[in-house]
Amino acid sequence: MKRQEKVSRERHSRVLGSLEHEIMDVLWSRGRTSGKDIFADIKGRRRIALTTVLTVLKRLVVKGLVKKVKGKSVYLYGPTYTKDD
């Protein structure tokens, strides 16, 4: 990993909100998964809408912390780095 990428990721981890951290934790534990699966995991712990989870995922993609790929019928999301990075 390039030094600039690591510094950027460290900076992002300091400015992530609680929901962003929670989504990243789900992605780190599950690996690549759908937005609906992430929503199902999180809604058991907090009252939240699917659209909110999808919006936060979109923002994490823009920040470069999550990668979005087209699956068979849904988009799948995965972390761009491990929790240990």
N, C-alpha and C positions, 0 to 999 in steps of 0.2 A: 504494500500500500504506500502511496506517495505521502510524504509528510504533509503537504497541503490538504489532502483529503482527510487525514487523521485529525488535523487541527480543526478543519471545518466540521467534522462529525462531533468532536468534543464540544465545540461552540454550540452546535445544534442541541446536543443533549442537555446543555445547561438552560436552554430557552424553551424546551418542550413543555407544553402544558400537561396537566394530569391525564387528560384523555389521550393525548398523543403518546405519553409514556405507557399507558395501559394498552393501547393498540400495538405499540412496539413489543411489549411483553408477550402479547398473544402471538404476534408474528414470530418472535424468537422461539416460543415454545412449540408452535405448530409448523413453522416453515411456511411454504407457499400455500395460501388459502384464499377463499373468496371473501368478499365484503360481508355477505350474509352470514358466513360462519364466524367471522370476527364479531359481528353484531350479536349473534346468538350467545357467544361466550361472554360478552360484556354486559348484555342486558340482564343477566342474572345478578350482577353486582350493582348496577345503577340504572336509573330510569333514563332511557335514551332512545332516539329514533334511528332507524336504519339510514335515513338521509344524512343525519349528523355524522355517523361513522364513515359513510362514503365521502362526505365533504372533507373530513379530517384526513382520510386516506389520500385524497387528491392533493391536499396541501403537503403531506409527507412525501408524495411523489415529486412535487415541484421542488421541495427542499433537497431531494436526492437521497433521502433516507429509506425510501421504499421503491421497489420496482413493480410496475404493473405490466402483466403479460396477458394476452388473449388465450383463454382455455378453450375447451370445446364449445361451451355455451355461455360462459361467464368470464369476466376478468378475474385473474388471480393476482394476489399481492404478496410480495415477499420482501424481507429486509435486505438492504444492500450491504449490510455488515453484521457481524455477530455481536452478541451482547458483551463479549469479552474484549472486542476491539476498542 
